[in-house]
Structure formats: structure tokens, C-alpha cells
Amino acid sequence: MATEVIKKIWEDSLIAVESCLIPQLYGPIEKERRVLNTRQVSVLNWALDFLKQFFHADCADLGLPINALETRKYVHDAKLIDAYFRELKKLKSDYELSLIHGREKEYLLRLIRVRIEKEDGLTNTERDEGRKWHWGAGIF
């Protein structure tokens, strides 16, 4: 039973890291939400690694095996951190390729959405084009 509780806390930790990186796919984006800077993403990457080692605990007593920690959600969060600073065009291309291969990567769509809405330096035309693309992807 303790192992199941630890697994649940691990999953909740992963959800917390993800929610710091990107908002939900639907609904309004929080007014205060901003695209994170390099240092902030680096801290989240460090936190993800730290939490993994904490829950593993060298597999002593109640520590979980590494393969139990490297869940789909963990891999998803690690890939999200890796993709966070890709150019918007590259993110769109990666998302479209994921659809072609039948492995939709929702986290890319969510990242694209927050970048279109909250990234500094985009012109109104770029935002409008991004919204049209996002709408064409079936979301927004």
C-alpha cells in the first residue's frame, strides 16, 4: 500500500512540474502566465531530476525502482523541457509530424498555445497566424 501512495505522490509531482511549464489545453490562459526564461526551465529540470532521485531513494526500503518512475508522464515532462525553447515553426512542424505518425503530442500543442498567446516579441500578425494555425489543429 505504501508503494501505491508513493506512486500517486510521484504522479502528482509530475503534474505540478508540467503545470508550471504549460497551461491546460482548453480554457483561458491565466493573465499572469508568462513564457518561462532559461533559468526557470533549468530549475524545473533540476526539480524533476531531484524528485526522481528522491522517490528512487537508491531503491532502499520504500524507494521505487527507476523503471517505475520513468512513466509516460515523466518522459512527457522531460521531452517538454527539451522542447521548451524550440522555435515556434519547429514546434508546429514537430506537432504535425506527430499527427502523421499517429502519436499526437498534446504537450507540443499546449506549448505552442502558450507561446502564441504569451511570448514577448511576436507581432499581432504572427499571433493571428498562430491562432489560425492552432484553430486548424482543432483546438482553441
Sequence and secondary structure as in RCSB ss.txt:
>XXXX:A:sequence
MATEVIKKIWEDSLIAVESCLIPQLYGPIEKERRVLNTRQVSVLNWALDFLKQFFHADCADLGLPINALETRKYV
HDAKLIDAYFRELKKLKSDYELSLIHGREKEYLLRLIRVRIEKEDGLTNTERDEGRKWHWGAGIF
>XXXX:A:secstr
 HHHHHHHHHHHHHHHHHHHH   SSS   TT     HHHHHHHHHHHHHHHHHHHGGG TT   HHHHS HHHH
HHHHHHHHTTS HHHHHHHHHHHHHTT   HHHHHHHHHHHHH TT  HHHHHHHHHHHHHTT  
